[in-house]
Amino acid sequence: MSDPTHELENFGTGGIMVTPLPPSEVRRQGNRRRTRRYASVMVAAAAVIAAVVVPVAVLNHDDGGARPPAPVSTPARRPR
């Protein structure tokens, strides 16, 4: 069984060679990630607004004026 500390001592040497992406590709991927995040935030905001507006609209639903308006009482005038 090999010693894991020996593997860590040689961690920086050898192994898989990694070629970094060109800057244009890094930028393209970052833009795509930002666009997805922005779109998901907008969809979530629209869902929250709909979750608030729909119940309020249902509770305040008017039946088209089938009920007569409530009578308005005015205070009696006092004679001078």
QUIGICOR-V47416 format. One record per residue. N is the residue number from 0. RES is the residue in three letters. PSI is psi in whole degrees, 0 to 359 (* if undefined). OMEGA is omega in whole degrees, -180 to 180 (* if undefined). NEAR is the number of other ideal C-beta (glycine too) atoms within 8 Angstrom. Layout:
n:N res:RES psi:PSI omega:OMEGA near:NEAR
n:N res:RES psi:PSI omega:OMEGA near:NEAR
This chain:
n:0 res:MET psi:133 omega:-177 near:2
n:1 res:SER psi:154 omega:-179 near:5
n:2 res:ASP psi:123 omega:-179 near:6
n:3 res:PRO psi:333 omega:179 near:6
n:4 res:THR psi:329 omega:177 near:6
n:5 res:HIS psi:321 omega:177 near:8
n:6 res:GLU psi:322 omega:180 near:9
n:7 res:LEU psi:329 omega:179 near:7
n:8 res:GLU psi:327 omega:-180 near:6
n:9 res:ASN psi:24 omega:-175 near:8
n:10 res:PHE psi:319 omega:-176 near:7
n:11 res:GLY psi:347 omega:-177 near:3
n:12 res:THR psi:143 omega:176 near:5
n:13 res:GLY psi:206 omega:179 near:3
n:14 res:GLY psi:199 omega:-178 near:5
n:15 res:ILE psi:131 omega:177 near:3
n:16 res:MET psi:127 omega:-178 near:4
n:17 res:VAL psi:127 omega:176 near:4
n:18 res:THR psi:120 omega:-179 near:4
n:19 res:PRO psi:152 omega:178 near:4
n:20 res:LEU psi:152 omega:175 near:7
n:21 res:PRO psi:153 omega:-177 near:6
n:22 res:PRO psi:325 omega:-179 near:6
n:23 res:SER psi:323 omega:180 near:6
n:24 res:GLU psi:321 omega:177 near:8
n:25 res:VAL psi:317 omega:180 near:9
n:26 res:ARG psi:316 omega:-179 near:8
n:27 res:ARG psi:316 omega:179 near:8
n:28 res:GLN psi:321 omega:177 near:9
n:29 res:GLY psi:319 omega:179 near:8
n:30 res:ASN psi:319 omega:180 near:8
n:31 res:ARG psi:318 omega:180 near:8
n:32 res:ARG psi:317 omega:179 near:8
n:33 res:ARG psi:321 omega:179 near:8
n:34 res:THR psi:316 omega:178 near:8
n:35 res:ARG psi:317 omega:-179 near:8
n:36 res:ARG psi:316 omega:180 near:8
n:37 res:TYR psi:316 omega:-180 near:8
n:38 res:ALA psi:319 omega:180 near:8
n:39 res:SER psi:325 omega:177 near:8
n:40 res:VAL psi:320 omega:179 near:8
n:41 res:MET psi:320 omega:178 near:8
n:42 res:VAL psi:318 omega:178 near:8
n:43 res:ALA psi:319 omega:179 near:8
n:44 res:ALA psi:319 omega:178 near:8
n:45 res:ALA psi:323 omega:179 near:8
n:46 res:ALA psi:320 omega:179 near:8
n:47 res:VAL psi:317 omega:179 near:8
n:48 res:ILE psi:317 omega:179 near:8
n:49 res:ALA psi:322 omega:-180 near:8
n:50 res:ALA psi:335 omega:179 near:8
n:51 res:VAL psi:317 omega:-173 near:8
n:52 res:VAL psi:319 omega:-175 near:8
n:53 res:VAL psi:310 omega:178 near:8
n:54 res:PRO psi:324 omega:178 near:8
n:55 res:VAL psi:318 omega:179 near:8
n:56 res:ALA psi:322 omega:179 near:8
n:57 res:VAL psi:318 omega:-179 near:7
n:58 res:LEU psi:330 omega:-179 near:6
n:59 res:ASN psi:19 omega:-178 near:6
n:60 res:HIS psi:128 omega:178 near:6
n:61 res:ASP psi:139 omega:-177 near:5
n:62 res:ASP psi:19 omega:174 near:6
n:63 res:GLY psi:17 omega:177 near:4
n:64 res:GLY psi:25 omega:-180 near:5
n:65 res:ALA psi:334 omega:179 near:4
n:66 res:ARG psi:142 omega:176 near:5
n:67 res:PRO psi:152 omega:179 near:3
n:68 res:PRO psi:151 omega:-180 near:4
n:69 res:ALA psi:140 omega:180 near:4
n:70 res:PRO psi:146 omega:180 near:4
n:71 res:VAL psi:126 omega:179 near:4
n:72 res:SER psi:138 omega:178 near:4
n:73 res:THR psi:144 omega:179 near:4
n:74 res:PRO psi:147 omega:179 near:4
n:75 res:ALA psi:145 omega:178 near:4
n:76 res:ARG psi:143 omega:177 near:4
n:77 res:ARG psi:136 omega:178 near:4
n:78 res:PRO psi:150 omega:179 near:3
n:79 res:ARG psi:* omega:* near:2
